Amino acid sequence: MNQDQAYHALIFCWALVFLLIGFVALRARKGPVPERAVAGFALATLWFLWPLSYHQFGSQSVTHFVPMHRLSRHLVVYAPGAVFATVAGCFFIGQATRTWRFANTRRPLMVLGSAILLIHLYFNWRGEQIAYGAYQRIKGTYGRIRERLPRSVETIIGDPGDLCFFDFWLNPLGVDRVRMVAFANVSHCDKLQEGVVLTHSNPGWEANGAPVIKETVKQLPCLLHPPAGWQLLYDGYPEKVYVIGSGRDARK
């Protein structure tokens, strides 16, 4: 469990488990099944699976890549379907237990349900601790970057995750004081001539392990080997900040 999984990964696991068990209970049910329940279960399955599948095998948008903070993406786009799927699966599980004729199975089920609840509460508590610590580290990282940015700079080039934070912090509502440019919008290193470049600012840069980082440095090798004209504003942990251009030349 890490800071990205702390709040949402557990509900995805429960949703998948309860969907599978609910499907088995639905297939094993001998009596008539309410059409509304079947429709709700089908909708829950579709709602839960399609955003995850589309994110893995398609783009985040029908037309182009849309940068969105990871936690917001999961909580707003994915979590509602996962919650709905969990409830729908539990409905059929509950319906199946009502038809059981063996009374001696109810007590073990209650014990099992209590154990699952305790495990869930433990992971929620651990998730809160991990997410809070990660938030403080992220807050410190972007606070340091914001404090050191030259006032004359009006362009920031970086990872979409970084740009989402800076767009919120540096641009008042309705005013684009600082222009945000994602690495994906830069075709080659010669296009990086003015502004501030943020690199190594998220865990994906560690050993260049993340696929999106591999694609980025393949397209922009200068991010790993900065040219002599790039001025290192400061080298923090984990972020590095370079200034391209100086004085008023960096304003554009």
N, C-alpha and C positions, 0 to 999 in steps of 0.2 A: 504494500500500500504506500503510495507516495502522495504528494500534494495535489496531483491531478486526479487521482482516483478516490481521494478521501471522502468526498461527499456523494459521488454519483455512481461509482463502479458497483457498489453493493446492491443498489436498487436494480441495476441491469441484471445482475446475477439472479436475484430473487425473481425478477420478471421472467427470465428465461426458464428457470426451474418450474415456476408455477404455471407457465404456459404449457410446458411439456406434460406436467402431471394433470393439468386441467383437460388437455386433449385426450389423454388416456382415460380419464374419468368420463369424458363425454362419449368416447367410443364404447366404453364398457357399460354405459347406462342402458337399461332395457326398456324403461318406460318412455313416454313422449317427452320431448325436450321443448320448452317454450321457444318460439321463433325469435322473440326479442333477445333471449339469452344467447342463442346461437349467433345472431347478428352482432351483438355486443362483443362476443368472443372473437369473431372474425375481424371486426373493426379494431379491436385491441391488438390482435396479432399483426395486422397490417400497419397500424400506427407505430408499433414498437419496432418492427423490422425494417421498414422502408427508409427512415432517415439514416440508420446505421449502415445499411447496404449502399445507399446513395453516396454517403460520405466516404465509404471505403473504395467504391468502384466508379464513382463519378466525380464531378466537381461539386463544390459547395453551392453552386448556382447554376441555373439553366444556361446562362450565357457567359459568365466569367467568374473568376475566383473572388469570393467575398471574404475579406479578413474579419474574423469575429473572435473575441476572446474565448479561450477554450472552456472555461467554467460557465460562462454565459451561454455558449453554444449547447453544452450538455444540459444545463438546467432548463433552458427555455425551449430548445428544439427536441431533445431526446427524452428528458425525464418525464414529461406528461404522458407520453406513450408507454413508458416503462411502468409508471404507476397504474395506468389504466389496465395494462396487461396483467399486472400482479393481482388487481382486484378481480378481473374477469376469470383468471385461473383459479383463484381462491373460491369463487362462487361455485364452480363445478365440483371442486374438491369438497366444499361444504354440502352440496347436494348429494354427492356420493356417500358421505359418511352418514347422512340421515337414513339411508336405505339399508345400512348394515344391520344385521340381526344379532350380531354378537356383542352383547353389552360389555363383555370383558375387554374389548378393544378400545373403549372410550377413554379409560384412565391412562393407558400408555400413550394415546394420542394427545391427551392433555399435557402429559409430562414432556412429550416430544415438542409440542407447541411452545411450552414454557422455556425449554432449552433453546429453541430457535430464537425466541424473543430475547433471551439473555445474550446470546451471541450477537444478535442484531444490535442491541443496546451497547455492547462492548465495542463493536466496530464503529458505531456512531460516535462514541466517546473518543476513541483513538483517531477517528477521522477529524473530529473537531480540533484535537490537539495538533495534529499534523498540519491541517489547513491553516490554523492560526500562526504556527511557526513559519510556514511558507509565506504567508501574507506579510509578516513582518520583514522577512528577508527581501521579498520583492519590493516592498515599500521603501526599504533602505536603498536598494539598487537604483530605482527610478528617481528617488529623491536626490541621490548623489549626481546622477546624470543631469537632472533639471537644474541643480544649483550651479553646475559647471558649464552649462551651455552659454556660449557668447551671445550677448543680447543682439548683436548685429546679424546673427544667422537666422534665416527665414525658411530654410529647407532642411528636413531631416530624412535621411535614407536609412532604412533598417528593416528588420523582420516585422511582418504584419502584427504580430503580438505586441511588440514594442510600440508600434505606431498607434495602436488602439489606446494604450495608456497615455501616450503623449498628446494625442488628439483631444483626450478628455481633460488633461491637465493644463495644456498650453493654449488651447483655442477656446476663447469664450464663446458662448452660444451665438451662432450667426456670424462669427468673425473668424476667418482663417489667417491668424497671425503667423503661424508656422505651417508651411506646406509639407505634407507627409507623402513620401515616395517609397513604395515597397521595392525590395530587391527584384521581385518578379517583373517589375515594370522597366527594369534597366537591362538592355540587351547585351552590353559588354562594358568592360572597365573604362573605355574611353569616354563613355557617357557620364561617368562620375567625375565631375569637374568642380562643382561648387556645393557647399552645404556641410552638414555634419553626418558622418557615417557611424552607426552603432553596430558593433559586432560582438560575438561571444557573450551575449546578454541573456541567454537562456540555456537550459541543460542540453538542448539539442546540439550545441556546439562542442560538447565534450567528445573528443576523438572523432568529431564530425559524424556521429552515429545516426542522427535523424535523417531519413530519406530526403526531406525537403532541404536540409542543410547541404547534403551531398549534391543535389541538383543546383543549389544556389552557388556553391563554390566552384562547381564545374563551369557554370556560366560566367561567374565573376571570380576568377582565381586571385584577383588583387585583394580580396577580403582576407585571404590567408597570408599573402605576401604583399603588404601595402607598398605602393610606390614611394619614392623619396619625397615626392611633393605632398604627401599626406602628413599632416602634423598631428602627432599623438597628443590629444588634449589631456587624457589621463588614462592610466591602466589600473582599473579597479578589479574587484572580484564579484561576479564573473565577467563584467562588461569591459569593453574597450571602446573608446570614443575617439574618432579621428575627425579633424577639421580639414576640408578640402577648400583651398582658397583662404585668403586672409583679409581682414579689414572689411571694407565695403564690398570687395569682390565676392564675399561669401553670402551676400544678401540675396542673391538670386538662385 
